Amino acid sequence: MSKIAKILLRLVLVALGFFAVTFTVYIFNLDMKLTALIEPFLLKHYDKIPRDKHL
């Protein structure tokens, strides 16, 4: 195999791997499940920030 063919093969494999990961995240709605896990920590953090309520 030529050097260009090896690079192209590697690029295609990386692209397929990236597609498989993003497809799995999409199908199982993993991004929103992760957000639901992180939300309590974010709320606790942002509730501690002092607010300037003057407009």
Contact map, one row per residue, 1 for C-alpha under 8 A:
1110110000000000000000000000000000000000000000000000000
1111110000000000000000000000000000000000000000000000000
1111111000000000000000000000000000000000000000000000000
0111111100000000000000000000000000000000000000000000000
1111111110000000000000000000000000000000000000000000000
1111111111000000000000000000000000000000000000000000000
0011111111100000000000000000000000000000000000000000000
0001111111110000000000000000000000000000000000000000000
0000111111111000000000000000000000000000000000000000000
0000011111111100000000000000000000000000000000000000000
0000001111111110000000000000000000000000000000000000000
0000000111111111000000000000000000000000000000000000000
0000000011111111100000000000000000000000000000000000000
0000000001111111110000000000000000000000000000000000000
0000000000111111111000000000000000000000000000000000000
0000000000011111111100000000000000000000000000000000000
0000000000001111111110000000000000000000000000000000000
0000000000000111111111000000000000000000000000000000000
0000000000000011111111100000000000000000000000000000000
0000000000000001111111110000000000000000000000000000000
0000000000000000111111111000000000000000000000000000000
0000000000000000011111111100000000000000000000000000000
0000000000000000001111111110000000000000000000000000000
0000000000000000000111111111000000000000000000000000000
0000000000000000000011111111111000000000000000000000000
0000000000000000000001111111111000000000000000000000000
0000000000000000000000111111110000000000000000000000000
0000000000000000000000011111110000000000000000000000000
0000000000000000000000001111111110000000000000000000000
0000000000000000000000001111111111000000000000000000000
0000000000000000000000001100111111100000000000000000000
0000000000000000000000000000111111110000000000000000000
0000000000000000000000000000111111111000000000000000000
0000000000000000000000000000011111111100000000000000000
0000000000000000000000000000001111111110000000000000000
0000000000000000000000000000000111111111000000000000000
0000000000000000000000000000000011111111000000000000000
0000000000000000000000000000000001111111110000000000000
0000000000000000000000000000000000111111111000000000000
0000000000000000000000000000000000011111111100000000000
0000000000000000000000000000000000000111111110000000000
0000000000000000000000000000000000000111111111000000000
0000000000000000000000000000000000000011111111100000000
0000000000000000000000000000000000000001111111110000000
0000000000000000000000000000000000000000111111111000000
0000000000000000000000000000000000000000011111111000000
0000000000000000000000000000000000000000001111111100000
0000000000000000000000000000000000000000000111111100000
0000000000000000000000000000000000000000000011111110000
0000000000000000000000000000000000000000000000111111000
0000000000000000000000000000000000000000000000001111100
0000000000000000000000000000000000000000000000000111110
0000000000000000000000000000000000000000000000000011111
0000000000000000000000000000000000000000000000000001111
0000000000000000000000000000000000000000000000000000111
